[in-house]
Amino acid sequence: MNNLVIGQFIPGTAWLYRVDPRTKILVTVVYVFLLIFANTWPAYALATLFLALTLVLTGQSLGLYWRGIKPVIWLIIFTVCLQLFFTGGTPVLFQWQFLKITLPGLVNALYVVLRFVLIVLMSTALTLTTPPTAIASAIESLLKPLKVIKVPVAELALMLSIALRFVPLLMLETDKVMKAQKSRGMSLSTGSLIKRSKAVLPLLIPLFIGALQRALDLANAMEVRGFESADNRTRYRVLSFSKQDLLAVLATGLFVLLFIGLLWIN
């Protein structure tokens, strides 16, 4: 399996798989929105507990989620360094020339790590338990009220569905190109930063050409089959709410109340 777990769907029969995709999307959006305002350790502890329960309900191993975190570790480290060395305040814990680490900077850096990890893991739980077509259908259903103001909801959902399907294909294509380049003696993990940056160019060109070719093939296939508009299309699988959705909404509502209460107390 590719290291980029987020965006991939893995079939399963756990409890979270039976929850309607609209409910999962709304819960994820609410969770991410609340994390933006989290500024206390009890709030992050509650968010971590809620996430842990969600991961358990997916029925997947924790090692799978760790593989999903690994690709974004460098982005997390970069953001943490910005917070750690360029946040003012007192007391100053360490200083070397223009670089200094303050207590507020250290706390903000830890908050950033937690926020990144929690958001990535919650998004991964959503995509792992929901097929891309179901995500697109759910978003189209949630955005239906925007049709009143002439927003092309069906076309947007179709574009999202195609984009989600392309993600795992591009990851597999990247893996194939990297293996092909390594078999020819190219190293992507050794040498100076400039040398490794130059080594990325032979990867980007075939990936870019391949993505364009896939897009053209898809457009031709849709045109040959007489596709004209995404409006008024019938669906084989109709979305419907169940008791699992009610339980998910109640649990999320309790989480929101407790979370807001912790922020209010602070």
N, C-alpha and C positions, 0 to 999 in steps of 0.2 A: 504494500500500500504506500502511496505517496505520502511524504511528510506533511503536506498541506492538507490537514484533515477538514478544516472549515470549508464549507461549500460542497462537501461530499455527502451522499446519502448512503447509509448502511442499513439494509433491511433488518427488521427485528420484530419482536412481539411483546416488548416490555410495555409498561403502563403508559408511558409518554407517547408511544407510537399511536395510541388510540385517541389521543386528544386532537380536536379539530385544529388544523393549521392556523386558522384565524385566531384562535385562542392563544396558541403558542407565540404567534407574531406579536399580538398585543401585550402578552406577559413580558416578552423580551424587550419590547420598546419601553414599557413602564419601568422595568428593571434597570435598563441602561440610563433612562432619564433620571431616576432617583440617584444612581451612582454619581451623576454629575454634581449633585449637591452634598454628597457624603463628605463630612469633614471631622468625624469623630471615630475613635476606635470601636465603640459599641455598635455604631451604624455599619461599619465594615464587617464586624463579627456577625451581625445579623444577616447581611448580604451574603457572606460566605456560607452561613448555615443554609440559607435558602438555595444557594447554588449547589451545595453538596447534596441536598435532598433532590434537586432536579437531576443531577448527574446519576444518582442512584436509580432514579425512575427511568433512565434511558436504558439501563441494563448493559451498558458498555463498560469495558475495563478502563481504569484510570490511566493506564499506560497509553491508551489511544489518545486521551486528551493531552497527555504530556507531549506526544508527537505533534499535536496541533499547536502547542505553545512554542516549540523550538524554532519554527521559521520566523517568529516575530521577536525573538529574544534580543537581537541587535537593535531593533527599533525601541524596545523597552529600555535597554541600557543607554542609548543615546538620549532619550527623553529624561531618564533619571539623572544623567550627568548634567543636563541643562538645569534641572531643578536643584541639584545638589550644589553646584559651584556658582550659580548666578542668582541665587535667592538671598536677598539681604536679611537683616535682622540681627538680633542678639539672643543668647550669647554666641560668640564665635568659637567653634570647636576646633577648627584647624585653618591655617592660612599659609599659603606659599605664593609670594609675589602678588599677582592680581587675583589668584584663585583662593577662595575661602569657603569653608563649610560651616554653616550656621545651624543652630537647632531647628529653626523654622524650615530651612532648606532640606535638612535630613528628614523631617516629618513629611514635608511635601513630596519628597522623592519616594518614601515608603507608600504614601497614598497613591502616587502614580503607578507604582508597580502593582498594587492591589487592584486599582481600577482597570488597568490594562488586562490583567490576568482574568479578572471576573467577567469583563465584557467579552473577551475572546472565548472563554469557556462557555458562557451562556449562549453566544451566537453559534458556537460549534454544536451544542446540544440541540439547538433548533434545526440546523441543517442536517445533522446526523439522523434525526428521527422524522424528517419531512422530505418527501420527494420534491425535486425542483418544480415539477408541474403543479404539485399541490401548493407550493409556496406562491407561484404565480397566480393560481386560481384564487387563493386566499387574499392576496393583495388586490386583485381585481374586484373581489367582493367587497373588501373594506373601502375601496376608493369609489364605489359606485355613486355615492352622493355627489361626487365631483362632476358627473355627467351633466348635472344641471347647468353648470357654467362652461359647458362645451369642452371639458378636458377629455382627451382621447384615452380613456381608462383601458379599454380593451387592447389598444396598440401598445400602451406602456407595459401592460401585463405580458403581452407576447414578447416584447423586447427583453423583459426581465427573465422570462422563461428560457429564451434562447441564450442569454448571457450566462445563466446558471448552468445550463447544459454544456456550455463551452469551457467552464472553469476546469472540471476534471480532465477534459480532453486536452486542454493546453498544458495542464500539469504533466500528463502522460507524455505529451510531445516534448516538453522540456526535459523530462527524464531521459527520453530516447536520444535527444540531441546531445545532452551532456555525456551519456555513455559512449556515443559515437565519437565525440571530441576526445574523450579520455583514451579511447582505444587507439587514437592517432597520436597519442603522446602529449596531449595538451593537459596542463595542470591548472585547476581553478582554485586551489587552496594553498599554493606555495608561491614564493616570490614577493616582491614589494607590492604595495597597494596599487601603484600605477600599472604594474604588470598584470595583476589580477583584474583590474578594471578593463584593460585592453582585451583580456581573454574572454570577457563577457560579450564583446561585440560579435564574435562568430556564433554565439548562441542566439542573440537577438534577431539577426537577419533571417535565418531560416524559420524562426518562430513567427516573425512578422509576416513573412511570405505565406507560411502555412495557414496562419489565421485568416489572411485575406482570401486564400484559395477556398478555405472551408466556408467563409461567408458567401462567396460567389456561388459555390456549389449549392448551398442552402437556398439562396435567393432564386437560382434557376429551378431547383426542385419545387419550391413553392409556386413559382410562376407556371411551371408545366402542369401542376395539379389544379390550376385555376384559382389559387388563393387570391382573394381581392380585399377582404376586410375581416378584422377579428370580431366585429360586432355581430350579435345575434347568432353566435355559435352555440351549439348544444354540447354538453359534456357527458362523457361516459360515467365518470364518478362525480356525484353531486355531494357537495359539502353539507354536513348536518351536525348540529350540536348534540351532545350526549351527557350522561351523568358525570363522565370524566371531566368534561369542560366546566360543569358546575363546581366540582371539587377544586379544579385548578383556579377558577375565578375566586372562590372563597379563600383559598390558601394565599393567593396573591393579594387579595383585599386585606387579609390579616397582616401580611408582611408589610404592605404599604402603611397601614395604621401604626404598626410598631415602629417602622422606620421613621415616619414623620414625628412620632412621639419622642424618639431618641434625639432627633435634631432639635425639637422644640425644647426639650429639657436642657440641652447644651446652650 
